[in-house]
Amino acid sequence: MTIIAIGRRSFLCGMFGASAAIIGRSAYGAETMEDISRLKPGEFTWHPERAATGPVSVVVSLPQQRVHVYRNGVRIAVSTCSTGKPGHSTPTGVFVVLQKDKNHHSSLYDDAPMPNMNRLTWSGVALHAGNLPGYPASHGCVRLPMKFSQLLFGVTHIGTPVIIAGAHTDPWELTHPGMVLSGYAESEFEQVLSGLEGKKHPSDWTEAEAYPVTSVIASSADHAIELIENDHVIMRSVLGIEGGDKLGSHVFVLNGADQNSRGMHWSAITHHHEDAALAPDQNVIQRIRAEPAFNAAMQARMHPGMTMVLTDAPLSPDSRSGKDFVIVTNS
């Protein structure tokens, strides 16, 4: 089963007809895919200096049994992992961190310790430290080396996107002047820019800064787009799609405003549940539209690190469970 899970923070959808610029990075770090494949169980790399600040995203590759960590679209770490064994497979899809607990114990498996736990579903899937035999062996969680789990715990936050997939794709960069505007104009960019000024990334928030995490999810199946604060849908709009009925599955994380292009700068990951080569879709953002009231509400709530998810799955209320937002995309 493939699912998309969107919890307390999801993401934002923009909607307009200005042209997009897509930029590919030729290097995300010193390691090559060949180097990564040679890591032994329990080994990992960690180079936070490659991108000292910015939004974090995590990609778990089931075929590789590897976890890739990106900050501002730059790969800063790779680790070995152990995912679900046959009969307890790890679900694929797009998740966000719903809860963090440094000293967690399982409520399902005899109070088993799960150090440095980043929860992905309320049904029990999480990233945490555990035994790594060199093959899938968990009950559905993603086990990590102890030291790596400590380091990862230090850079994630509630709402950090985690993509679990059958194919590993590096992030691609997108700068789009009309991504969060109802129709691009210089004055509208200035309004969005002024709204972002002074806003921190969630990882920089203190406990006293209780800002809601804003997310957007757009569904081609329902032709609808929803604006989410924490775990509450606060607005829904009709979604207009140009040039076909499908959007594919994409995760965008807002890095901030780009003064040179007078647009918003995003890191994007294309998700697929199958082990197949995937190419960035540089046109997908140009194809979507929402109603003016939705655009205005979204603009007012934007912040660095906000996440936007595009999916071809339906947004069925039957898929909601507690603070989870789960969408079945393949059974």
C-alpha positions as CSV (number, residue, x, y, z in Angstrom):
1,M,0.0,0.0,0.0
2,T,1.3,3.4,-0.9
3,I,0.1,6.4,1.2
4,I,0.6,10.0,1.5
5,A,0.5,11.2,5.1
6,I,0.2,14.8,5.9
7,G,0.0,15.7,9.6
8,R,0.4,18.9,11.6
9,R,2.1,20.8,8.8
10,S,1.7,20.2,5.2
11,F,2.2,22.7,2.5
12,L,1.3,25.2,0.1
13,C,0.1,25.3,-3.4
14,G,0.6,28.2,-5.7
15,M,-1.3,28.9,-8.8
16,F,-0.4,31.0,-11.8
17,G,0.8,31.4,-15.3
18,A,4.2,33.1,-15.0
19,S,7.2,31.1,-16.3
20,A,9.2,28.9,-13.9
21,A,13.0,28.5,-13.7
22,I,14.3,25.1,-12.7
23,I,17.8,24.6,-11.6
24,G,19.5,21.2,-11.2
25,R,22.4,20.8,-8.8
26,S,25.3,18.8,-10.2
27,A,26.6,17.9,-6.7
28,Y,24.8,17.4,-3.4
29,G,27.9,16.4,-1.5
30,A,31.2,14.6,-2.0
31,E,29.7,11.1,-1.9
32,T,28.7,9.4,-5.2
33,M,26.0,6.8,-5.3
34,E,28.7,4.2,-5.6
35,D,30.3,5.4,-2.4
36,I,26.9,5.4,-0.7
37,S,26.2,1.8,-1.7
38,R,29.4,0.7,0.0
39,L,28.3,1.9,3.4
40,K,28.2,-1.0,5.8
41,P,25.3,-1.5,8.3
42,G,25.5,1.1,11.0
43,E,27.7,3.5,8.9
44,F,26.7,7.0,7.8
45,T,28.0,10.3,6.6
46,W,27.2,13.7,8.2
47,H,28.4,17.0,6.7
48,P,26.1,19.8,8.0
49,E,28.6,22.4,6.9
50,R,27.5,21.9,3.3
51,A,24.3,23.8,4.1
52,A,24.4,25.4,7.6
53,T,20.9,26.7,7.6
54,G,17.5,26.2,5.8
55,P,14.6,23.8,5.6
56,V,15.4,20.1,6.1
57,S,13.8,17.2,4.1
58,V,14.5,13.4,4.4
59,V,14.3,10.8,1.7
60,V,14.2,7.1,2.7
61,S,15.1,4.8,-0.2
62,L,13.6,1.3,0.3
63,P,15.7,-0.4,-2.4
64,Q,18.9,1.2,-1.2
65,Q,18.1,0.8,2.5
66,R,19.5,4.3,2.8
67,V,18.3,7.6,4.4
68,H,19.3,10.8,2.6
69,V,19.1,14.1,4.5
70,Y,18.9,17.5,2.6
71,R,19.0,21.0,3.9
72,N,18.1,23.8,1.5
73,G,18.2,21.2,-1.3
74,V,21.8,20.2,-0.5
75,R,22.5,16.6,0.7
76,I,24.2,16.9,4.1
77,A,24.0,13.2,5.2
78,V,23.4,9.6,4.2
79,S,22.9,6.7,6.5
80,T,22.2,3.0,6.3
81,C,18.8,1.9,7.7
82,S,16.6,-1.1,8.2
83,T,12.9,-0.8,7.1
84,G,10.0,-3.2,7.4
85,K,10.4,-6.9,6.9
86,P,8.0,-9.0,4.8
87,G,4.5,-8.9,6.4
88,H,5.4,-5.6,8.1
89,S,6.4,-3.5,5.2
90,T,7.2,0.2,5.6
91,P,4.5,2.2,3.7
92,T,5.7,4.5,0.9
93,G,4.5,8.0,0.4
94,V,5.0,11.6,1.7
95,F,4.9,12.1,5.5
96,V,5.6,14.8,8.0
97,V,7.1,14.5,11.5
98,L,4.0,14.4,13.8
99,Q,5.8,14.0,17.1
100,K,9.3,13.9,18.5
101,D,10.4,12.0,21.6
102,K,14.1,11.5,22.5
103,N,13.4,8.6,24.9
104,H,10.4,6.9,23.4
105,H,9.2,3.3,24.2
106,S,6.9,1.3,21.9
107,S,3.3,0.9,23.1
108,L,2.9,-2.0,20.6
109,Y,6.0,-4.1,21.0
110,D,6.7,-4.9,24.7
111,D,7.8,-1.4,25.7
112,A,10.7,-1.7,23.3
113,P,13.0,1.3,23.3
114,M,12.9,3.6,20.3
115,P,15.5,6.3,21.0
116,N,15.4,9.7,19.1
117,M,11.9,8.9,17.7
118,N,10.5,11.1,14.9
119,R,6.9,9.8,14.5
120,L,5.4,9.7,10.9
121,T,2.0,8.1,11.6
122,W,-0.1,7.6,14.7
123,S,-0.4,3.9,13.8
124,G,3.3,3.4,14.7
125,V,5.6,4.2,11.8
126,A,8.6,6.3,12.9
127,L,12.3,7.0,12.4
128,H,14.3,5.9,15.4
129,A,17.5,4.2,16.5
130,G,17.6,0.4,16.3
131,N,19.3,-2.7,15.2
132,L,20.7,-2.7,11.6
133,P,21.3,-6.3,10.3
134,G,21.9,-5.1,6.7
135,Y,18.4,-5.9,5.4
136,P,14.7,-5.0,6.1
137,A,13.9,-6.3,9.6
138,S,11.6,-3.9,11.4
139,H,7.9,-4.0,12.0
140,G,7.4,-1.0,9.7
141,C,9.6,1.7,11.2
142,V,12.8,3.0,9.8
143,R,15.7,2.0,12.1
144,L,18.8,4.2,12.2
145,P,22.3,4.0,13.7
146,M,22.2,5.4,17.2
147,K,24.6,8.4,16.6
148,F,22.9,9.2,13.3
149,S,19.5,9.2,15.0
150,Q,20.8,11.7,17.5
151,L,22.1,14.0,14.8
152,L,18.9,13.7,12.8
153,F,16.8,14.4,15.8
154,G,18.7,17.7,16.2
155,V,17.7,19.1,12.8
156,T,14.1,17.9,12.4
157,H,11.0,19.6,13.8
158,I,7.3,18.9,13.8
159,G,6.3,19.2,10.1
160,T,9.6,18.2,8.6
161,P,8.8,16.3,5.3
162,V,9.9,12.7,5.1
163,I,9.5,10.9,1.7
164,I,9.6,7.1,1.8
165,A,9.9,5.8,-1.8
166,G,10.9,2.9,-4.0
167,A,13.1,5.2,-6.1
168,H,15.6,7.8,-4.8
169,T,15.5,11.2,-6.5
170,D,17.6,14.2,-5.5
171,P,15.8,17.5,-4.9
172,W,15.6,20.0,-7.7
173,E,15.3,23.7,-7.3
174,L,12.5,25.9,-8.5
175,T,12.2,29.6,-8.6
176,H,8.7,30.7,-9.7
177,P,7.5,34.3,-9.6
178,G,3.8,33.3,-9.7
179,M,3.9,30.4,-7.4
180,V,2.0,32.0,-4.5
181,L,0.3,34.9,-6.4
182,S,-3.0,35.0,-8.2
183,G,-1.4,36.6,-11.2
184,Y,2.2,37.9,-11.2
185,A,2.7,41.6,-10.5
186,E,5.6,43.4,-8.9
187,S,3.5,44.8,-6.2
188,E,2.2,41.3,-5.3
189,F,5.8,40.0,-4.9
190,E,6.6,42.9,-2.6
191,Q,3.5,42.0,-0.5
192,V,4.6,38.4,-0.1
193,L,8.2,39.5,0.5
194,S,7.1,41.8,3.3
195,G,5.1,39.0,4.9
196,L,8.1,36.7,5.0
197,E,10.5,39.3,6.5
198,G,11.4,38.4,10.0
199,K,9.8,35.0,9.9
200,K,12.0,32.2,11.1
201,H,12.2,28.6,9.9
202,P,10.4,26.3,12.3
203,S,13.7,24.7,13.5
204,D,14.7,28.1,14.8
205,W,11.5,28.6,16.8
206,T,11.8,28.5,20.6
207,E,9.1,27.0,22.8
208,A,7.8,30.5,23.5
209,E,7.2,31.0,19.7
210,A,4.0,28.9,19.2
211,Y,3.4,29.7,15.6
212,P,1.2,27.4,13.5
213,V,2.9,25.4,10.8
214,T,1.1,26.1,7.5
215,S,0.8,23.6,4.7
216,V,-1.1,23.1,1.5
217,I,-2.1,20.0,-0.4
218,A,-3.6,19.9,-3.9
219,S,-5.4,16.9,-5.3
220,S,-6.0,16.4,-9.0
221,A,-8.5,13.7,-8.2
222,D,-10.8,16.1,-6.3
223,H,-9.8,19.2,-8.2
224,A,-9.4,20.7,-4.7
225,I,-6.7,22.4,-2.7
226,E,-6.6,22.7,1.1
227,L,-4.8,25.1,3.4
228,I,-3.8,23.5,6.7
229,E,-2.6,25.0,10.0
230,N,-1.1,22.4,12.3
231,D,-3.7,19.6,12.0
232,H,-6.7,21.7,11.0
233,V,-7.9,22.4,7.5
234,I,-8.8,26.1,7.6
235,M,-9.7,26.7,3.9
236,R,-10.6,24.8,0.8
237,S,-10.7,26.0,-2.8
238,V,-11.5,24.6,-6.2
239,L,-8.3,23.7,-7.9
240,G,-7.9,24.6,-11.6
241,I,-5.5,22.5,-13.6
242,E,-4.3,23.3,-17.1
243,G,-2.8,21.0,-19.6
244,G,-4.1,17.6,-18.5
245,D,-5.8,15.9,-15.5
246,K,-2.7,14.6,-13.6
247,L,-0.2,16.4,-11.4
248,G,2.0,13.5,-10.2
249,S,3.4,13.4,-6.7
250,H,5.7,16.3,-5.7
251,V,6.9,17.8,-2.4
252,F,8.0,21.4,-2.3
253,V,9.7,23.1,0.6
254,L,9.8,26.9,0.7
255,N,13.3,28.3,1.2
256,G,12.3,31.9,0.9
257,A,12.1,34.8,-1.5
258,D,14.5,35.2,-4.4
259,Q,15.2,38.8,-5.1
260,N,17.0,38.2,-8.5
261,S,14.0,36.5,-10.1
262,R,11.4,38.4,-8.0
263,G,9.9,35.1,-7.0
264,M,9.7,32.3,-4.4
265,H,12.6,29.8,-4.1
266,W,11.7,26.2,-3.4
267,S,13.4,22.8,-3.1
268,A,11.3,20.1,-4.6
269,I,11.3,16.3,-4.6
270,T,9.4,14.1,-7.0
271,H,8.0,11.0,-5.3
272,H,7.2,7.6,-6.8
273,H,6.5,4.3,-5.1
274,E,8.2,2.3,-7.8
275,D,11.9,1.8,-8.4
276,A,12.1,3.8,-11.5
277,A,14.0,6.8,-12.8
278,L,12.2,10.1,-12.3
279,A,12.6,13.5,-13.9
280,P,11.6,16.8,-12.3
281,D,8.4,18.3,-13.7
282,Q,9.3,21.9,-14.3
283,N,5.8,22.8,-15.6
284,V,3.7,21.4,-12.8
285,I,3.5,24.6,-10.8
286,Q,2.5,26.7,-13.9
287,R,-0.6,24.5,-14.4
288,I,-2.4,25.1,-11.1
289,R,-4.8,27.8,-10.0
290,A,-6.9,28.6,-6.9
291,E,-9.5,31.1,-5.9
292,P,-8.4,34.6,-4.9
293,A,-9.5,34.2,-1.3
294,F,-7.5,31.1,-0.9
295,N,-4.4,32.7,-2.4
296,A,-4.7,35.6,0.0
297,A,-5.0,33.4,3.0
298,M,-2.0,31.3,1.9
299,Q,0.1,34.3,1.3
300,A,-0.6,35.7,4.8
301,R,0.5,32.4,6.4
302,M,3.6,31.7,4.4
303,H,6.9,31.0,6.3
304,P,10.3,29.5,5.4
305,G,10.1,25.8,5.6
306,M,6.4,25.6,4.7
307,T,5.6,22.5,2.6
308,M,3.4,22.0,-0.4
309,V,2.3,18.6,-1.7
310,L,0.7,17.9,-5.1
311,T,-1.0,14.5,-5.5
312,D,-3.3,12.6,-7.8
313,A,-4.9,10.9,-4.8
314,P,-8.3,12.0,-3.4
315,L,-8.6,14.1,-0.3
316,S,-11.2,11.9,1.3
317,P,-12.4,12.7,4.9
318,D,-12.5,9.0,5.4
319,S,-8.7,8.9,5.2
320,R,-8.2,11.1,8.3
321,S,-7.3,9.6,11.6
322,G,-6.6,11.9,14.6
323,K,-3.9,14.3,13.7
324,D,-2.8,12.2,10.7
325,F,-3.7,13.1,7.2
326,V,-3.5,9.9,5.2
327,I,-4.2,9.4,1.5
328,V,-4.2,6.0,0.0
329,T,-2.6,6.2,-3.5
330,N,-1.9,2.6,-4.4
331,S,-3.3,-0.6,-2.8
